[in-house]
């Protein structure tokens, strides 16, 4: 990740810290926090790894949010901005988009820099500094210790290494550690061979879906599946082939949100 020290003049830190009090997993912003990252790294940090108010119970005018700035069905673009107004009845909000993302807007939206989006594509990150994520991760990773003394010792050790960027965990650890959710800490899985039967394919598909839903990517070996037009004796018919079944599994990536934060991955 590229790193930068930025002033967060537009974010009301005092108000955000009040919201954070409702989420015991999230650490408040302190005066020594400076690391926000920049460009794509900042967007990835906010969109993929930051803890969010997913229920939007603290969402209000003036809040800093991450959203789908361009709702293209094939190539949607994410960005961030500030809430100007909220229509709770129609579940929509008007967002003033950050200037960095104006180039993806069209027409009047590009002129005004304001977009109306459904609340379902708007997320409110509660962690806007990398140091907040580091503290959450350190707390979560140290939670396995059996005494408070050891927990505190390892919180401090982990936090020192993470906050200084001496060590950057995998993305699933950044997202999950300390969040008290049932997501995986492993980025990728390599699945065993698929049993060449309807039951075997169905069982494999179920496992892939479960892994993806918890944030993991999946590698599948389809070499054990019979080729297209091979005889299926049990039903006196022909197989559609391994490629068709693998394509079906790959399409799960468009249906399953990984840990609520990204699309699945299948290789």
TITOR-462545 format. One record per residue (C-alpha): x, z negated, y; chain; residue number from 0. Coordinates in nm, 2 decimals, always signed. Layout:
# TITOR-462545
REC,X,Z,Y,chaine,num
REC,X,Z,Y,A,NUM;
...
//
This chain:
# TITOR-462545
REC,X,Z,Y,chaine,num
REC,+0.00,+0.00,+0.00,A,0;
REC,+0.12,+0.07,+0.35,A,1;
REC,+0.11,-0.25,+0.56,A,2;
REC,+0.05,-0.31,+0.93,A,3;
REC,-0.01,-0.61,+1.15,A,4;
REC,-0.33,-0.55,+1.36,A,5;
REC,-0.53,-0.75,+1.60,A,6;
REC,-0.89,-0.78,+1.49,A,7;
REC,-1.03,-0.79,+1.85,A,8;
REC,-1.36,-0.63,+1.75,A,9;
REC,-1.44,-0.87,+1.46,A,10;
REC,-1.60,-1.20,+1.56,A,11;
REC,-1.37,-1.42,+1.35,A,12;
REC,-1.56,-1.74,+1.44,A,13;
REC,-1.89,-1.60,+1.33,A,14;
REC,-1.74,-1.45,+1.01,A,15;
REC,-1.59,-1.78,+0.92,A,16;
REC,-1.93,-1.94,+0.95,A,17;
REC,-2.07,-1.68,+0.70,A,18;
REC,-1.77,-1.74,+0.47,A,19;
REC,-1.88,-2.11,+0.43,A,20;
REC,-2.17,-1.98,+0.21,A,21;
REC,-1.92,-1.83,-0.04,A,22;
REC,-1.69,-2.09,-0.20,A,23;
REC,-1.47,-1.82,-0.35,A,24;
REC,-1.37,-1.68,-0.01,A,25;
REC,-1.10,-1.84,+0.21,A,26;
REC,-1.16,-1.86,+0.58,A,27;
REC,-0.95,-1.66,+0.83,A,28;
REC,-0.67,-1.86,+0.98,A,29;
REC,-0.45,-1.79,+1.28,A,30;
REC,-0.15,-1.70,+1.06,A,31;
REC,-0.32,-1.41,+0.89,A,32;
REC,-0.21,-1.08,+1.02,A,33;
REC,-0.20,-0.82,+0.74,A,34;
REC,-0.49,-0.57,+0.74,A,35;
REC,-0.31,-0.25,+0.61,A,36;
REC,-0.39,+0.08,+0.78,A,37;
REC,-0.54,+0.42,+0.71,A,38;
REC,-0.65,+0.48,+0.35,A,39;
REC,-0.49,+0.16,+0.23,A,40;
REC,-0.71,-0.04,+0.46,A,41;
REC,-1.02,+0.13,+0.35,A,42;
REC,-0.93,+0.08,-0.02,A,43;
REC,-0.86,-0.28,+0.04,A,44;
REC,-1.20,-0.34,+0.21,A,45;
REC,-1.40,-0.12,-0.02,A,46;
REC,-1.25,-0.19,-0.36,A,47;
REC,-1.08,-0.53,-0.34,A,48;
REC,-1.24,-0.75,-0.07,A,49;
REC,-1.50,-1.00,-0.17,A,50;
REC,-1.84,-0.89,-0.02,A,51;
REC,-2.18,-1.04,+0.06,A,52;
REC,-2.35,-0.81,-0.19,A,53;
REC,-2.69,-0.97,-0.13,A,54;
REC,-2.65,-0.91,+0.25,A,55;
REC,-2.78,-1.26,+0.32,A,56;
REC,-2.55,-1.29,+0.62,A,57;
REC,-2.58,-0.93,+0.74,A,58;
REC,-2.66,-0.91,+1.11,A,59;
REC,-2.60,-0.71,+1.43,A,60;
REC,-2.24,-0.70,+1.53,A,61;
REC,-2.10,-0.73,+1.17,A,62;
REC,-1.81,-0.53,+1.05,A,63;
REC,-1.92,-0.33,+0.74,A,64;
REC,-1.80,-0.06,+0.50,A,65;
REC,-2.04,+0.22,+0.44,A,66;
REC,-2.09,+0.58,+0.32,A,67;
REC,-2.03,+0.76,+0.64,A,68;
REC,-2.10,+1.10,+0.49,A,69;
REC,-2.37,+1.11,+0.22,A,70;
REC,-2.25,+1.43,+0.05,A,71;
REC,-2.38,+1.44,-0.31,A,72;
REC,-2.06,+1.59,-0.44,A,73;
REC,-1.80,+1.44,-0.20,A,74;
REC,-1.93,+1.13,-0.03,A,75;
REC,-1.70,+0.98,+0.23,A,76;
REC,-1.66,+0.60,+0.28,A,77;
REC,-1.55,+0.44,+0.61,A,78;
REC,-1.62,+0.14,+0.82,A,79;
REC,-1.78,+0.04,+1.15,A,80;
REC,-2.00,-0.22,+1.32,A,81;
REC,-2.37,-0.28,+1.28,A,82;
REC,-2.57,-0.19,+1.60,A,83;
REC,-2.92,-0.27,+1.46,A,84;
REC,-3.10,-0.34,+1.13,A,85;
REC,-3.45,-0.23,+1.02,A,86;
REC,-3.52,-0.48,+0.74,A,87;
REC,-3.86,-0.32,+0.67,A,88;
REC,-3.72,+0.02,+0.60,A,89;
REC,-3.39,-0.12,+0.47,A,90;
REC,-3.18,+0.08,+0.71,A,91;
REC,-2.92,+0.01,+0.97,A,92;
REC,-2.75,+0.20,+1.26,A,93;
REC,-2.38,+0.17,+1.24,A,94;
REC,-2.12,+0.26,+1.50,A,95;
REC,-1.86,+0.43,+1.30,A,96;
REC,-1.49,+0.36,+1.36,A,97;
REC,-1.32,+0.66,+1.54,A,98;
REC,-1.09,+0.72,+1.24,A,99;
REC,-1.39,+0.85,+1.05,A,100;
REC,-1.56,+1.06,+1.31,A,101;
REC,-1.41,+1.39,+1.18,A,102;
REC,-1.63,+1.37,+0.87,A,103;
REC,-1.95,+1.35,+1.07,A,104;
REC,-2.16,+1.65,+1.18,A,105;
REC,-2.40,+1.73,+1.46,A,106;
REC,-2.54,+1.44,+1.67,A,107;
REC,-2.37,+1.18,+1.45,A,108;
REC,-2.03,+1.33,+1.54,A,109;
REC,-2.12,+1.32,+1.91,A,110;
REC,-2.25,+0.97,+1.92,A,111;
REC,-2.05,+0.82,+1.65,A,112;
REC,-2.36,+0.64,+1.52,A,113;
REC,-2.52,+0.69,+1.18,A,114;
REC,-2.84,+0.56,+1.02,A,115;
REC,-2.78,+0.46,+0.66,A,116;
REC,-2.97,+0.28,+0.39,A,117;
REC,-2.87,-0.08,+0.33,A,118;
REC,-2.78,+0.02,-0.03,A,119;
REC,-2.48,+0.21,+0.09,A,120;
REC,-2.36,-0.06,+0.33,A,121;
REC,-2.13,-0.35,+0.23,A,122;
REC,-2.02,-0.65,+0.43,A,123;
REC,-1.66,-0.75,+0.34,A,124;
REC,-1.59,-1.12,+0.39,A,125;
REC,-1.22,-1.07,+0.34,A,126;
REC,-1.08,-0.86,+0.62,A,127;
REC,-0.72,-0.98,+0.59,A,128;
REC,-0.50,-0.93,+0.28,A,129;
REC,-0.39,-1.29,+0.30,A,130;
REC,-0.75,-1.39,+0.22,A,131;
REC,-0.74,-1.18,-0.10,A,132;
REC,-0.40,-1.33,-0.19,A,133;
REC,-0.54,-1.69,-0.15,A,134;
REC,-0.84,-1.61,-0.37,A,135;
REC,-0.63,-1.45,-0.63,A,136;
REC,-0.38,-1.74,-0.63,A,137;
REC,-0.66,-1.99,-0.67,A,138;
REC,-0.82,-1.80,-0.95,A,139;
REC,-0.50,-1.74,-1.14,A,140;
REC,-0.39,-2.10,-1.11,A,141;
REC,-0.73,-2.23,-1.23,A,142;
REC,-0.62,-2.23,-1.59,A,143;
REC,-0.39,-2.52,-1.53,A,144;
REC,-0.51,-2.85,-1.67,A,145;
REC,-0.42,-3.09,-1.39,A,146;
REC,-0.49,-3.07,-1.01,A,147;
REC,-0.12,-3.12,-0.94,A,148;
REC,-0.03,-2.82,-1.15,A,149;
REC,-0.31,-2.61,-1.01,A,150;
REC,-0.19,-2.68,-0.65,A,151;
REC,+0.17,-2.61,-0.75,A,152;
REC,+0.08,-2.27,-0.89,A,153;
REC,-0.17,-2.18,-0.61,A,154;
REC,+0.12,-2.22,-0.37,A,155;
REC,+0.37,-2.02,-0.59,A,156;
REC,+0.12,-1.74,-0.65,A,157;
REC,+0.01,-1.72,-0.29,A,158;
REC,+0.37,-1.71,-0.16,A,159;
REC,+0.45,-1.41,-0.38,A,160;
REC,+0.12,-1.23,-0.32,A,161;
REC,+0.09,-1.28,+0.06,A,162;
REC,+0.45,-1.17,+0.11,A,163;
REC,+0.38,-0.85,-0.09,A,164;
REC,+0.67,-0.94,-0.33,A,165;
REC,+0.42,-0.88,-0.61,A,166;
REC,+0.10,-0.68,-0.59,A,167;
REC,-0.14,-0.72,-0.89,A,168;
REC,-0.34,-0.43,-1.04,A,169;
REC,-0.65,-0.34,-0.86,A,170;
REC,-0.88,-0.52,-1.11,A,171;
REC,-0.69,-0.84,-1.06,A,172;
REC,-0.71,-0.81,-0.68,A,173;
REC,-1.09,-0.76,-0.71,A,174;
REC,-1.16,-1.01,-0.98,A,175;
REC,-0.92,-1.30,-0.97,A,176;
REC,-1.09,-1.60,-0.81,A,177;
REC,-1.41,-1.41,-0.75,A,178;
REC,-1.60,-1.60,-1.03,A,179;
REC,-1.75,-1.28,-1.17,A,180;
REC,-1.74,-1.13,-1.52,A,181;
REC,-1.52,-0.84,-1.44,A,182;
REC,-1.21,-0.74,-1.64,A,183;
REC,-0.85,-0.80,-1.51,A,184;
REC,-0.73,-0.49,-1.70,A,185;
REC,-0.74,-0.15,-1.52,A,186;
REC,-0.74,+0.07,-1.82,A,187;
REC,-0.82,+0.06,-2.19,A,188;
REC,-0.73,+0.30,-2.48,A,189;
REC,-1.01,+0.30,-2.73,A,190;
REC,-0.95,+0.34,-3.11,A,191;
REC,-1.07,+0.66,-3.28,A,192;
REC,-1.44,+0.74,-3.28,A,193;
REC,-1.60,+0.72,-3.63,A,194;
REC,-1.73,+1.07,-3.70,A,195;
REC,-2.10,+0.99,-3.73,A,196;
REC,-2.40,+0.94,-3.50,A,197;
REC,-2.37,+0.56,-3.54,A,198;
REC,-1.99,+0.57,-3.47,A,199;
REC,-2.04,+0.78,-3.15,A,200;
REC,-2.33,+0.55,-3.04,A,201;
REC,-2.12,+0.24,-3.09,A,202;
REC,-1.82,+0.39,-2.91,A,203;
REC,-2.05,+0.49,-2.62,A,204;
REC,-2.19,+0.14,-2.59,A,205;
REC,-1.83,-0.01,-2.58,A,206;
REC,-1.73,+0.24,-2.31,A,207;
REC,-2.03,+0.16,-2.10,A,208;
REC,-1.96,-0.22,-2.13,A,209;
REC,-1.59,-0.18,-2.03,A,210;
REC,-1.68,+0.05,-1.73,A,211;
REC,-1.95,-0.19,-1.61,A,212;
REC,-1.69,-0.46,-1.59,A,213;
REC,-1.44,-0.25,-1.40,A,214;
REC,-1.22,-0.10,-1.66,A,215;
REC,-1.12,+0.26,-1.71,A,216;
REC,-1.13,+0.41,-2.07,A,217;
REC,-0.92,+0.65,-2.26,A,218;
REC,-1.09,+0.81,-2.56,A,219;
REC,-0.94,+0.99,-2.86,A,220;
REC,-1.19,+1.24,-2.98,A,221;
REC,-0.97,+1.41,-3.24,A,222;
REC,-1.16,+1.25,-3.53,A,223;
REC,-1.48,+1.42,-3.44,A,224;
REC,-1.57,+1.74,-3.63,A,225;
REC,-1.55,+2.08,-3.46,A,226;
REC,-1.85,+2.27,-3.33,A,227;
REC,-2.07,+2.43,-3.59,A,228;
REC,-1.93,+2.22,-3.87,A,229;
REC,-2.20,+2.14,-4.13,A,230;
REC,-2.38,+1.81,-4.09,A,231;
REC,-2.49,+1.75,-4.45,A,232;
REC,-2.72,+1.46,-4.39,A,233;
REC,-2.96,+1.66,-4.17,A,234;
REC,-2.87,+2.01,-4.31,A,235;
REC,-2.76,+2.12,-3.97,A,236;
REC,-2.45,+2.18,-3.76,A,237;
REC,-2.25,+1.96,-3.53,A,238;
REC,-2.24,+2.04,-3.16,A,239;
REC,-1.87,+1.96,-3.17,A,240;
REC,-1.63,+1.70,-3.03,A,241;
REC,-1.61,+1.85,-2.68,A,242;
REC,-1.99,+1.81,-2.63,A,243;
REC,-1.97,+1.44,-2.73,A,244;
REC,-1.67,+1.37,-2.52,A,245;
REC,-1.85,+1.54,-2.22,A,246;
REC,-2.14,+1.31,-2.28,A,247;
REC,-1.91,+1.00,-2.27,A,248;
REC,-1.74,+1.14,-1.96,A,249;
REC,-2.07,+1.16,-1.78,A,250;
REC,-2.11,+0.79,-1.81,A,251;
REC,-1.86,+0.77,-1.53,A,252;
REC,-2.13,+0.90,-1.29,A,253;
REC,-2.38,+0.65,-1.41,A,254;
REC,-2.19,+0.32,-1.43,A,255;
REC,-2.05,+0.14,-1.12,A,256;
REC,-1.73,-0.03,-1.22,A,257;
REC,-1.78,-0.40,-1.14,A,258;
REC,-2.01,-0.30,-0.86,A,259;
REC,-1.73,-0.14,-0.66,A,260;
REC,-1.63,+0.20,-0.79,A,261;
REC,-1.72,+0.48,-1.03,A,262;
REC,-1.59,+0.46,-1.39,A,263;
REC,-1.29,+0.65,-1.52,A,264;
REC,-1.28,+0.83,-1.86,A,265;
REC,-0.98,+1.02,-2.00,A,266;
//
